[in-house]
Amino acid sequence: MSRIALNRRRRGAMKLLGNRHAMHAAVMAAFAPGTATDTDDGRVLWRVDSHADDVELLIVSPSEPCLAHIVDQAGWTTTTPWATRDYEPFLASLRTGDEYVFRINANPTHRMSLPDGSKQIVGHVTDAYQREWFTERSRTNGFELVSSTVDGSADERTELVVRERDTAVFKRGGGKVTLVTASFEGRLRVTDVDQLRHALTHGIGRAKGYGCGLLTLLPVA
């Protein structure tokens, strides 16, 4: 797992942050030719997190990246360029029943039937359908969403927050890509360790090459 702070005021950072295809190319350029980027143990996943004025690029990959070109183009040259740590000890520490705070930027989609009988992949754009999409994915990725009561009420509510909804449009080759995204945050409980490890290293949902699908966990304090 690697983290690099981006200087959003630099021209290069503006280009990368404003175009998912450009960011994808920059991330993949961090791996030397011949380096395995999609293996049984995992694939390259990335996500951009914004906190007030701070912007951070997070990468999970089966091999260590060199992010010098991103530092030169879009980073802070006066601080630690980037940090990489071994992800395996954390993956090995996962246990059934453990609870974590999670975050993921995802591409919630469904198949829509067209009049000619063919299928088309379209994005979920409403809060209800996006929540339903993520809840369904939890059942096949080794976790369940934690519920809690609100203000002493007997009714339980899943601790799931959906924010940062967006529809990104960018060029790819000679065509145009429209990408519906949403960030999901909350608490989860581990139900299947192997499934969750696979989700953490291979991603959840579609558009993984464009900054979607990377699930991250923090232990509940």
Salt bridges, closest charged atoms under 4 A:
ASP49 OD1 - ARG47 NE 2.77
ASP49 OD1 - ARG103 NE 3.17
GLU56 OE1 - ARG3 NH1 2.82
GLU99 OE1 - ARG187 NH2 2.40
GLU99 OE2 - ARG189 NH2 2.89
ASP127 OD2 - ARG131 NE 2.84
ASP127 OD1 - ARG165 NH2 2.34
GLU136 OE1 - ARG137 NH1 3.56
GLU144 OE2 - ARG189 NH1 2.76
GLU159 OE2 - ARG187 NH1 3.75
GLU164 OE1 - ARG103 NH2 3.22
GLU185 OE2 - ARG103 NH1 2.15
GLU185 OE1 - ARG163 NE 3.17
ASP194 OD1 - ARG197 NH1 3.78
